[in-house]
Amino acid sequence: MKNALITGINGQDGSFLAELLLEKGYNVYGILRRKSVVDYGNVEHIKDKINFIYADMTDVVSLINAMKISQADEVYNLAAQSFVATSWEQPILTANIDALGVTNILEAIRFVNPKCRFYQASTSEMFGKVQAIPQDENTPFYPRSPYGVAKLYGHWITKNYRESFGLFTCSGILFNHEGERRGKEFVTRKITDTVARIKLGVADVLELGNLDAKRDWGHSKDYVKAMWLMLQQDEPDDYVVATGETRTVREFVKIAFEKVGIKIEFSGEGVDEVGKDESGRVLVKVNPKFFRPAEVELLIGSPAKAEEKLGWKREISFDEMVERMIEKDLYLVGREIALAGKKN
Ligand code: GDD
C-alpha cells in the first residue's frame, strides 16, 4: 500500500485526486491549515478516510513533520493562492505560498525521503502573453500576473531539484479545469451559480469583466488522472494537460444560459456591452471592477505529449462539464431557497 500526501486537499483538485487515490488503494494524507473553524471543504464527504496533518506551505518545519508522519511515497503539491485577481492585492503572500512554498516542500522531501515522487501544480498562466498557438511544453513563458510569476518560480525549482539532486519531480502545466466543486470566485462557477439564481428568480443580473478572454476549459476530474499518471512513469518529466479547444467567456455565458432554456444575445461594446434575453431583459452586464491590471487574452493548449506518453485522454466534454455545473447549481440554489422558506 502506497502513502500519498496531498497539499491543498480540501480544494477542487485535491478532492478529486483524494477520491482517485483512495480508489487505487493508497493511504491518503492531506495537509490542512489551522483555522478557528475546521474547514474540510470539498473533502467533507470522505473526511473519515483521510489522515489530516496540520501544516502550512510557508512553514518548512511543519512540512518536514508532515513528510515524517505520512511516510509519503508520492507528494502532490496542489496548495496555492490560486486566484489570479487576488495576486495583485496580495503579491507577497502569493509568492510565499506559490513560489517559496514549493522550495519548502522540496526541501522537506530531500531531507526526509529523497526517493519520494513529487507532482507540482504548474499552470497555463505561465504562458500569459502567449508566444505561440497552441501552447505546448516548448512554448516560452511570459507570465502576466504576480500569480503567474510565482508559479513560474515553482515550475523551475521543481525542474531544478530534478536536475540538481536527482529527485523524481514532475510539473503538470494544467490549463483551466473546472467543475461542480469550483470556487465561486472563478469565472465559470460564478457564471453557472448566477445563471441558476436568475433562472430560479433570486438574482437579476450577471456582472462580469473581460468577456473576450479565451480559455481552454476542461474538467478537474479528468485532470487529476494526468497528475497520477505522471508519477507512475519510469522517468520524471513535465507535461501540458489541456483540451485543445478554446472559448471566450462570452461563449461560456451563452452556453450556460442555454442549459436553463434562456437565449442570450449580446449587443454594444466594451463596458457598454450587455446580454439580453428574448424579451429584451438585460441579464448580463460588464463591470470594470472585474477587469485585471494585465490580462491573459488567449489560452489553448496541446495535450499531444500527455496523450502519447501518459496515455491520458479527457473523458468529460465541454458541454457535459457545463451541464454538470448548471445541474449542481440549480440543485444547490433550489435547496438554499427551500431552507430560507422554512425559516420564514
Ligand atoms: N474570476 C473572474 N470573474 N474572471 C472573469 C470575470 C469575473 O467576473 N469576468 C471575466 N473574467 C475573465 C478573467 O479576466 C480571465 O481572463 C478569465 O475570465 C478566467 O478567469 P478565472 O476563472 O478567474 O481563471 P484564470 O484563468 O484567471 O485562472 C485559473 O486558471 C489557471 C490556469 O490557467 C485559476 O484556476 C488558476 O489558479 C489557474 O492556474
Residues whose N, C-alpha, C, O or C-beta is under 5 A from the ligand:
A	BS01	GDD	S82 F83 V84 T123 S124 E125 L174 F175 N176 E185 F186 V187 T188 E207 L208 G209 N210 L211 A213 V249 F290 V296
